[in-house]
Structures are given as C-alpha cells and as structure tokens.
C-alpha cells in the first residue's frame, strides 16, 4: 500500500497562487510516476500534471503555462505550483502515484478560487 500526505489547498482570489505538496510513503519502491488530478462537482476526475521517474512532465492544456509540477527534496514527493488561478480551477485535487501493480490516490485537498 501507498500512503499520502497532501497539503497546500485553500481559498485564493482569482489571479492568485497556491502550492500543493504531496509525500508518498509505504510501498514506494516501484513508483514510476506521480501526479496531480482534480475533480470538480459533477465532473470526472482529470489529469492536471504528471511527472515520470525520468523527469518528463505532462500537463492538461488548461493549465499549461500556469502550473508547474516538480519533485520535492525528498524521494517520492511532488509539488504543484499553481499561478494565475482561475475560478474554473476550483476542485478537489488528488495526489496520485503509479506503480506496475496499480494506481494509488491520496484523499484530496480542496482548492477554491473565488473573490
């Protein structure tokens, strides 16, 4: 099993910034990718950004140029810097880790962008 500690969500005004952090622990030896997904009410969970073990990154078109995913200082930690936030970025953000054995999810952290 993989456990997650997610932090950094909250309420921010449009145009503001937030930084999400996620630390994975437990059975982490074979994690090959980590990322952030989000889900707004009434919608499906969608990819926000993902980073694989070699360092390559993938972003949703809606966040390109505004969000940056990076590895944290400790192994199997990942950060998401979110700038120029928009109301449509409001969602629950979930940390994710991919292993050959399957996908693992954090419990989620709420991000609300509102004036």
Residue pairs with C-beta under 8 A, 6 or more apart in sequence:
1 26
1 27
1 104
2 24
2 25
2 26
2 27
2 28
2 31
2 97
2 99
2 104
3 24
3 25
3 26
4 22
4 23
4 24
4 25
4 95
4 97
4 104
4 105
4 106
4 107
5 22
5 23
5 25
5 106
6 20
6 21
6 22
6 93
6 94
6 95
6 106
6 107
6 108
6 109
7 20
7 21
7 22
7 109
8 18
8 19
8 20
8 21
8 80
8 109
9 18
9 20
9 93
9 109
9 110
9 111
10 18
10 110
10 111
10 112
11 112
11 113
11 114
12 18
12 85
12 111
12 112
12 113
13 113
13 114
13 115
14 85
14 86
14 87
14 113
14 114
14 115
15 84
15 85
16 85
16 113
17 81
17 82
17 83
17 84
17 85
18 82
18 85
18 111
19 79
19 80
19 81
19 82
20 36
20 79
20 80
20 82
20 93
20 95
20 109
20 111
21 72
21 77
21 78
21 79
21 80
22 34
22 36
22 77
22 78
22 79
22 80
22 95
22 106
23 72
23 74
23 76
23 77
24 31
24 34
24 76
24 77
24 95
24 97
24 104
25 76
27 99
28 75
28 76
28 97
30 99
30 100
30 101
31 53
31 76
31 97
31 98
31 99
32 52
32 53
32 98
32 99
32 100
33 50
33 51
33 52
33 53
33 97
33 98
34 50
34 51
34 71
34 76
34 78
34 95
34 96
34 97
34 98
35 47
35 48
35 49
35 50
35 51
35 58
35 69
35 78
35 95
35 96
35 98
36 48
36 49
36 50
36 69
36 78
36 80
36 93
36 94
36 95
36 96
37 45
37 46
37 47
37 48
37 93
37 94
37 96
38 45
38 46
38 48
38 89
38 91
38 92
38 93
38 94
38 111
39 45
39 46
39 91
39 92
39 94
39 108
40 90
40 91
40 92
43 91
45 94
46 60
47 58
47 60
48 59
48 60
48 63
48 67
48 80
48 93
49 57
49 58
49 59
49 60
49 63
49 67
49 68
49 69
49 80
50 57
50 58
50 69
50 96
51 57
51 58
51 69
51 70
51 71
51 78
55 71
57 69
59 67
59 69
62 88
63 82
63 89
66 82
66 83
66 84
66 85
67 80
67 81
67 82
67 83
68 80
68 81
68 83
69 78
69 79
69 80
69 81
70 78
70 79
70 81
71 77
71 78
71 79
72 78
72 79
76 97
78 95
80 93
82 89
82 111
85 111
85 113
86 113
87 113
87 114
88 113
89 111
89 113
90 111
90 112
90 113
90 114
91 111
92 108
92 109
92 110
92 111
93 108
93 109
93 110
93 111
94 105
94 106
94 107
94 108
95 105
95 106
96 103
96 104
96 105
96 106
97 103
97 104
98 104
